[in-house]
Protein backbone atom coordinates (compact mmCIF):
# COMPACT_ATOMS: atom_id res chain seq x y z
CA UNK A 1 0.00 0.00 0.00
CA UNK A 2 1.59 3.26 -1.18
CA UNK A 3 0.47 6.31 0.87
CA UNK A 4 1.08 9.82 -0.44
CA UNK A 5 -0.02 12.95 1.41
CA UNK A 6 -0.03 16.30 -0.39
CA UNK A 7 -1.01 19.86 0.30
CA UNK A 8 -3.75 20.37 -2.28
CA UNK A 9 -3.61 22.99 -4.96
CA UNK A 10 -7.02 24.53 -5.52
CA UNK A 11 -5.98 25.00 -9.19
CA UNK A 12 -5.08 21.33 -9.75
CA UNK A 13 -7.84 19.55 -11.71
CA UNK A 14 -7.41 16.27 -9.80
CA UNK A 15 -7.60 18.06 -6.44
CA UNK A 16 -10.63 20.08 -7.64
CA UNK A 17 -12.37 16.75 -8.22
CA UNK A 18 -11.13 14.92 -5.11
CA UNK A 19 -11.89 17.58 -2.47
CA UNK A 20 -15.68 17.73 -2.96
CA UNK A 21 -15.85 13.98 -3.62
CA UNK A 22 -14.12 13.18 -0.31
CA UNK A 23 -16.18 15.74 1.59
CA UNK A 24 -19.38 14.38 0.07
CA UNK A 25 -18.48 10.81 1.05
CA UNK A 26 -17.94 12.01 4.61
CA UNK A 27 -21.23 13.91 4.52
CA UNK A 28 -23.03 10.72 3.43
CA UNK A 29 -21.52 8.79 6.35
CA UNK A 30 -23.50 8.76 9.62
CA UNK A 31 -20.54 10.58 11.25
CA UNK A 32 -20.98 13.39 8.71
CA UNK A 33 -24.75 13.66 9.05
CA UNK A 34 -25.87 11.04 6.55
CA UNK A 35 -26.86 13.45 3.76
CA UNK A 36 -25.15 14.36 0.50
CA UNK A 37 -23.74 17.80 -0.05
CA UNK A 38 -25.84 20.07 -2.22
CA UNK A 39 -24.86 20.34 -5.88
CA UNK A 40 -24.03 24.00 -5.25
CA UNK A 41 -21.49 23.03 -2.59
CA UNK A 42 -19.97 20.29 -4.73
CA UNK A 43 -19.60 22.65 -7.70
CA UNK A 44 -18.39 25.73 -5.83
CA UNK A 45 -16.46 24.47 -2.80
CA UNK A 46 -12.94 24.49 -4.23
CA UNK A 47 -13.40 27.84 -5.95
CA UNK A 48 -14.61 29.40 -2.69
CA UNK A 49 -11.77 27.82 -0.70
CA UNK A 50 -9.30 29.24 -3.23
CA UNK A 51 -10.51 32.75 -2.36
CA UNK A 52 -9.46 32.31 1.27
CA UNK A 53 -5.73 32.94 1.68
CA UNK A 54 -5.87 31.37 5.15
CA UNK A 55 -7.36 28.03 3.97
CA UNK A 56 -5.50 24.90 2.96
CA UNK A 57 -6.34 21.27 2.36
CA UNK A 58 -4.27 18.12 2.78
CA UNK A 59 -5.23 15.04 0.75
CA UNK A 60 -4.11 11.45 1.29
CA UNK A 61 -3.84 9.07 -1.64
CA UNK A 62 -3.48 5.32 -1.29
CA UNK A 63 -2.16 3.66 -4.41
CA UNK A 64 -3.02 6.89 -6.28
CA UNK A 65 -6.67 6.80 -5.10
CA UNK A 66 -8.09 9.60 -2.90
CA UNK A 67 -8.49 8.21 0.61
CA UNK A 68 -8.65 11.11 3.05
CA UNK A 69 -8.71 14.85 3.51
CA UNK A 70 -8.16 17.53 6.13
CA UNK A 71 -9.40 21.10 5.64
CA UNK A 72 -7.61 23.72 7.73
CA UNK A 73 -7.89 27.42 8.38
CA UNK A 74 -5.28 29.74 9.81
CA UNK A 75 -6.36 31.62 12.89
CA UNK A 76 -4.75 33.50 15.74
CA UNK A 77 -4.37 32.62 19.41
CA UNK A 78 -4.76 35.72 21.54
CA UNK A 79 -3.56 33.81 24.61
CA UNK A 80 -0.31 32.83 22.88
CA UNK A 81 -0.12 35.87 20.59
CA UNK A 82 0.72 33.51 17.74
CA UNK A 83 -0.91 32.16 14.62
CA UNK A 84 -2.57 28.76 14.84
CA UNK A 85 -4.17 26.21 12.55
CA UNK A 86 -7.79 25.21 13.06
CA UNK A 87 -8.37 21.68 11.83
CA UNK A 88 -11.90 21.78 10.46
CA UNK A 89 -12.59 18.51 8.63
CA UNK A 90 -10.82 15.18 9.07
CA UNK A 91 -12.03 12.59 6.59
CA UNK A 92 -10.87 9.06 5.83
CA UNK A 93 -13.00 6.97 3.50
CA UNK A 94 -14.50 3.93 5.21
CA UNK A 95 -12.49 1.39 3.22
CA UNK A 96 -9.20 3.03 4.33
CA UNK A 97 -9.97 3.50 8.02
CA UNK A 98 -7.75 1.71 10.50
CA UNK A 99 -4.56 2.38 8.51
CA UNK A 100 -3.39 5.50 10.43
CA UNK A 101 -4.16 7.70 7.42
CA UNK A 102 -5.46 10.50 9.65
CA UNK A 103 -2.20 10.46 11.64
CA UNK A 104 -0.13 10.74 8.46
CA UNK A 105 -2.28 13.66 7.27
CA UNK A 106 -2.06 15.38 10.67
CA UNK A 107 1.74 15.12 10.53
CA UNK A 108 1.61 17.00 7.22
CA UNK A 109 -0.67 19.64 8.76
CA UNK A 110 1.80 19.99 11.64
CA UNK A 111 4.68 20.37 9.17
CA UNK A 112 2.78 23.15 7.35
CA UNK A 113 1.88 24.82 10.67
CA UNK A 114 5.49 24.78 11.88
CA UNK A 115 6.64 26.28 8.57
CA UNK A 116 4.15 29.11 9.13
CA UNK A 117 5.41 29.67 12.66
GURO-799846 format. One line per field, with one value per residue: y, x, z of N, C-alpha, C in turn. Coordinates in nm, 4 decimals. Example, Ala and Ser with C-alpha at 12.3 -4.5 7.8 and 13.67 -1.06 7.14 Angstrom:
<nodes>
n.py = -0.5690 -0.2250
n.px = 1.3190 1.2850
n.pz = 0.7800 0.7080
ca.py = -0.4500 -0.1060
ca.px = 1.2300 1.3670
ca.pz = 0.7800 0.7140
c.py = -0.3300 0.0030
c.px = 1.3200 1.2900
c.pz = 0.7800 0.7870
</nodes>
This chain:
<nodes>
n.py = -0.1174 0.2035 0.5149 0.8514 1.1849 1.5060 1.8642 2.0211 2.1742 2.4294 2.4842 2.2642 2.0171 1.7471 1.7621 1.9455 1.7866 1.5768 1.6886 1.7879 1.5397 1.3680 1.5085 1.4931 1.2157 1.1823 1.3398 1.1844 0.9694 0.8338 0.9630 1.2087 1.3206 1.1973 1.2841 1.3866 1.6369 1.9518 2.0180 2.2695 2.3201 2.1132 2.1903 2.4475 2.4558 2.4248 2.6449 2.8527 2.8014 2.8583 3.1321 3.2091 3.3133 3.2058 2.9409 2.5904 2.2630 1.9210 1.6230 1.2704 1.0016 0.6676 0.4239 0.5852 0.6582 0.8719 0.8992 1.0281 1.3407 1.6629 1.9679 2.2908 2.5978 2.9021 3.0722 3.2806 3.2846 3.4520 3.4197 3.3074 3.4796 3.4208 3.2801 3.0171 2.6895 2.5892 2.2857 2.1703 1.9793 1.6309 1.3583 1.0239 0.7831 0.5132 0.2542 0.2789 0.3272 0.2697 0.2430 0.4318 0.6663 0.9195 1.0077 1.0311 1.2342 1.4400 1.4806 1.6025 1.8379 1.9467 1.9892 2.1876 2.3861 2.4392 2.5426 2.7799 2.9088
n.px = 0.0850 0.0811 0.1194 0.0514 0.0743 -0.0418 -0.0245 -0.2992 -0.3581 -0.5643 -0.5988 -0.5356 -0.6565 -0.7159 -0.7223 -0.9300 -1.1413 -1.1226 -1.1460 -1.4239 -1.5476 -1.4434 -1.5293 -1.8041 -1.8461 -1.7857 -1.9898 -2.2105 -2.1760 -2.2782 -2.1356 -2.0906 -2.3365 -2.5067 -2.6217 -2.6077 -2.3898 -2.5048 -2.5606 -2.4693 -2.2716 -2.0897 -2.0098 -1.9047 -1.7297 -1.4370 -1.3546 -1.4450 -1.2952 -1.0445 -1.0423 -0.9843 -0.7177 -0.6189 -0.6860 -0.6255 -0.5817 -0.5231 -0.4567 -0.4855 -0.3583 -0.3993 -0.2315 -0.2547 -0.5227 -0.7810 -0.8089 -0.8361 -0.8832 -0.8032 -0.9281 -0.8149 -0.7807 -0.6171 -0.5726 -0.5691 -0.4158 -0.5032 -0.4248 -0.1716 -0.0552 0.0090 0.0032 -0.2257 -0.3431 -0.6563 -0.8070 -1.0444 -1.2048 -1.1740 -1.1252 -1.1506 -1.1953 -1.4261 -1.3318 -1.0600 -1.0086 -0.8527 -0.5907 -0.4122 -0.4196 -0.5242 -0.3448 -0.1077 -0.1818 -0.2289 0.0304 0.1410 -0.0106 0.0842 0.3511 0.3203 0.2056 0.4156 0.6031 0.4808 0.5101
n.pz = 0.0000 -0.1055 0.0328 -0.0096 0.0838 0.0280 0.0096 -0.1031 -0.4208 -0.5113 -0.7731 -0.9184 -1.1299 -1.0593 -0.7781 -0.7519 -0.8185 -0.6299 -0.3704 -0.3204 -0.3661 -0.1655 0.0633 0.0257 0.0468 0.3157 0.4236 0.3559 0.5235 0.8410 1.0482 0.9371 0.9118 0.7329 0.4926 0.1517 0.0122 -0.1123 -0.4618 -0.5319 -0.3369 -0.3975 -0.6547 -0.6181 -0.3996 -0.4011 -0.5519 -0.3868 -0.1546 -0.2588 -0.2638 -0.0121 0.1585 0.3893 0.4040 0.3723 0.2313 0.2928 0.1279 0.1263 -0.0556 -0.1477 -0.3075 -0.5345 -0.5250 -0.4035 -0.0557 0.1888 0.3693 0.4979 0.5964 0.6629 0.8493 0.8917 1.1944 1.4858 1.7987 2.0758 2.3388 2.3206 2.1496 1.8854 1.5535 1.4591 1.3613 1.2669 1.2631 1.0584 0.9067 0.9173 0.7310 0.6420 0.4054 0.4397 0.3605 0.3959 0.6577 0.9768 0.9081 0.9940 0.8448 0.9018 1.0965 0.9496 0.7735 0.9598 1.0530 0.8301 0.8268 1.0656 0.9928 0.7962 0.9567 1.1386 0.9594 0.9032 1.1342
ca.py = 0.0000 0.3260 0.6305 0.9819 1.2952 1.6296 1.9863 2.0367 2.2994 2.4525 2.4996 2.1329 1.9547 1.6268 1.8062 2.0076 1.6753 1.4918 1.7575 1.7729 1.3979 1.3176 1.5740 1.4379 1.0809 1.2006 1.3912 1.0723 0.8792 0.8762 1.0576 1.3390 1.3663 1.1043 1.3445 1.4356 1.7805 2.0065 2.0339 2.4002 2.3035 2.0295 2.2653 2.5735 2.4471 2.4489 2.7838 2.9396 2.7824 2.9244 3.2755 3.2308 3.2944 3.1369 2.8029 2.4905 2.1270 1.8116 1.5045 1.1449 0.9072 0.5319 0.3659 0.6886 0.6803 0.9596 0.8207 1.1109 1.4848 1.7528 2.1097 2.3715 2.7424 2.9739 3.1620 3.3497 3.2620 3.5722 3.3806 3.2832 3.5870 3.3511 3.2162 2.8763 2.6214 2.5212 2.1679 2.1780 1.8507 1.5176 1.2588 0.9057 0.6972 0.3933 0.1392 0.3029 0.3503 0.1712 0.2381 0.5500 0.7702 1.0497 1.0463 1.0741 1.3655 1.5379 1.5124 1.6997 1.9638 1.9988 2.0373 2.3152 2.4820 2.4779 2.6275 2.9106 2.9669
ca.px = 0.0000 0.1589 0.0474 0.1080 -0.0021 -0.0031 -0.1015 -0.3750 -0.3611 -0.7021 -0.5975 -0.5079 -0.7836 -0.7411 -0.7603 -1.0630 -1.2372 -1.1130 -1.1886 -1.5683 -1.5847 -1.4124 -1.6177 -1.9383 -1.8481 -1.7941 -2.1233 -2.3034 -2.1517 -2.3495 -2.0536 -2.0982 -2.4746 -2.5868 -2.6859 -2.5151 -2.3742 -2.5845 -2.4858 -2.4034 -2.1488 -1.9971 -1.9597 -1.8386 -1.6458 -1.2941 -1.3398 -1.4612 -1.1769 -0.9299 -1.0513 -0.9460 -0.5726 -0.5866 -0.7364 -0.5503 -0.6342 -0.4274 -0.5235 -0.4106 -0.3844 -0.3482 -0.2161 -0.3024 -0.6668 -0.8095 -0.8486 -0.8646 -0.8713 -0.8159 -0.9403 -0.7612 -0.7893 -0.5282 -0.6358 -0.4754 -0.4373 -0.4765 -0.3557 -0.0310 -0.0125 0.0717 -0.0913 -0.2569 -0.4169 -0.7795 -0.8375 -1.1900 -1.2593 -1.0820 -1.2032 -1.0866 -1.2996 -1.4504 -1.2491 -0.9203 -0.9969 -0.7746 -0.4563 -0.3393 -0.4159 -0.5460 -0.2201 -0.0129 -0.2278 -0.2065 0.1739 0.1612 -0.0669 0.1801 0.4676 0.2784 0.1877 0.5487 0.6640 0.4153 0.5411
ca.pz = 0.0000 -0.1182 0.0867 -0.0435 0.1405 -0.0389 0.0301 -0.2279 -0.4958 -0.5524 -0.9187 -0.9745 -1.1710 -0.9795 -0.6444 -0.7639 -0.8216 -0.5113 -0.2470 -0.2956 -0.3623 -0.0314 0.1593 0.0070 0.1051 0.4608 0.4519 0.3433 0.6354 0.9619 1.1251 0.8712 0.9052 0.6545 0.3755 0.0502 -0.0052 -0.2221 -0.5879 -0.5250 -0.2587 -0.4733 -0.7701 -0.5830 -0.2802 -0.4229 -0.5947 -0.2690 -0.0701 -0.3226 -0.2361 0.1271 0.1682 0.5149 0.3970 0.2964 0.2360 0.2781 0.0745 0.1287 -0.1640 -0.1288 -0.4407 -0.6281 -0.5104 -0.2897 0.0610 0.3047 0.3508 0.6126 0.5644 0.7727 0.8381 0.9815 1.2890 1.5744 1.9409 2.1543 2.4614 2.2876 2.0590 1.7736 1.4615 1.4837 1.2547 1.3063 1.1827 1.0458 0.8632 0.9071 0.6591 0.5830 0.3500 0.5208 0.3217 0.4327 0.8016 1.0499 0.8506 1.0431 0.7424 0.9654 1.1640 0.8462 0.7275 1.0667 1.0534 0.7220 0.8762 1.1638 0.9168 0.7354 1.0674 1.1876 0.8567 0.9128 1.2657
c.py = 0.1235 0.4440 0.7562 1.0893 1.4244 1.7465 2.0143 2.1732 2.3166 2.4771 2.3669 2.0610 1.8292 1.6648 1.8708 1.9015 1.6028 1.5586 1.7455 1.6272 1.3413 1.3788 1.5211 1.2972 1.0877 1.2475 1.2803 0.9736 0.9258 0.9762 1.1984 1.3903 1.2815 1.1630 1.3973 1.5871 1.8273 2.0170 2.1661 2.3904 2.2230 2.1072 2.3827 2.5666 2.4857 2.5926 2.8790 2.9246 2.8577 3.0751 3.3102 3.2069 3.2177 2.9921 2.7140 2.3525 2.0282 1.6900 1.3847 1.0592 0.7727 0.4666 0.4544 0.7117 0.7716 0.8791 0.9056 1.2568 1.5540 1.8942 2.1897 2.5204 2.8058 3.0673 3.2291 3.3227 3.3900 3.5379 3.3596 3.3941 3.5292 3.3003 3.0711 2.8199 2.5545 2.4060 2.1568 2.0430 1.7477 1.4022 1.1457 0.8170 0.5645 0.2778 0.1558 0.3270 0.2371 0.1567 0.3585 0.6626 0.9084 1.0977 1.0963 1.2124 1.4725 1.5736 1.6144 1.8357 2.0272 2.0566 2.1740 2.4220 2.5303 2.5692 2.7685 2.9788 2.9471
c.px = 0.0894 0.0735 0.1230 0.0162 0.0503 -0.0862 -0.1685 -0.3502 -0.5045 -0.7133 -0.5759 -0.6398 -0.8163 -0.7876 -0.8986 -1.1728 -1.2408 -1.1651 -1.3395 -1.6137 -1.5617 -1.5056 -1.7601 -1.9493 -1.8573 -1.9343 -2.2284 -2.2921 -2.2327 -2.2688 -2.0592 -2.2399 -2.5650 -2.6583 -2.5799 -2.5036 -2.4650 -2.4968 -2.4106 -2.2712 -2.0470 -1.9322 -1.8713 -1.7377 -1.5006 -1.2700 -1.3511 -1.3439 -1.0568 -0.9289 -1.0042 -0.7966 -0.5299 -0.6370 -0.6347 -0.6084 -0.5201 -0.5073 -0.4299 -0.4559 -0.3242 -0.3490 -0.2812 -0.4530 -0.6916 -0.8671 -0.8875 -0.8345 -0.8768 -0.8253 -0.8976 -0.7761 -0.6947 -0.6102 -0.5280 -0.5139 -0.4032 -0.4018 -0.2059 0.0298 0.0655 -0.0361 -0.1133 -0.3297 -0.5392 -0.8029 -0.9889 -1.2526 -1.1468 -1.1630 -1.1114 -1.2000 -1.3047 -1.3556 -1.1018 -0.9013 -0.9209 -0.6323 -0.3707 -0.3285 -0.4351 -0.4189 -0.1165 -0.0525 -0.2022 -0.0584 0.2058 0.1054 0.0299 0.3030 0.4375 0.2658 0.3229 0.6195 0.6068 0.4415 0.4327
c.pz = 0.0000 -0.0720 0.0484 0.0144 0.0796 0.0124 -0.1035 -0.2895 -0.5443 -0.7030 -0.9902 -1.0057 -1.0894 -0.8397 -0.6453 -0.7657 -0.6869 -0.3848 -0.2259 -0.2908 -0.2225 0.0732 0.1481 0.0656 0.2565 0.5003 0.4450 0.4589 0.7573 1.0476 1.0661 0.8547 0.8188 0.5348 0.2807 0.0556 -0.1176 -0.3473 -0.5884 -0.4488 -0.3379 -0.5881 -0.7281 -0.4694 -0.3049 -0.4666 -0.4756 -0.1721 -0.1267 -0.2983 -0.0946 0.1433 0.2931 0.5182 0.3261 0.3243 0.2164 0.2311 0.0856 0.0116 -0.1255 -0.2663 -0.5470 -0.6251 -0.3910 -0.1734 0.1804 0.2786 0.4858 0.5580 0.6865 0.7420 0.9388 1.0689 1.3730 1.7185 2.0160 2.2820 2.4379 2.2032 1.9405 1.6785 1.5011 1.3632 1.3172 1.2094 1.1789 1.0103 0.8630 0.8506 0.6142 0.5332 0.4258 0.4879 0.3588 0.5825 0.8679 0.9994 0.8907 0.9412 0.8046 1.0350 1.0643 0.7942 0.8334 1.0802 0.9450 0.7618 0.9761 1.0942 0.8554 0.8441 1.1198 1.0882 0.8594 1.0467 1.3669
</nodes>
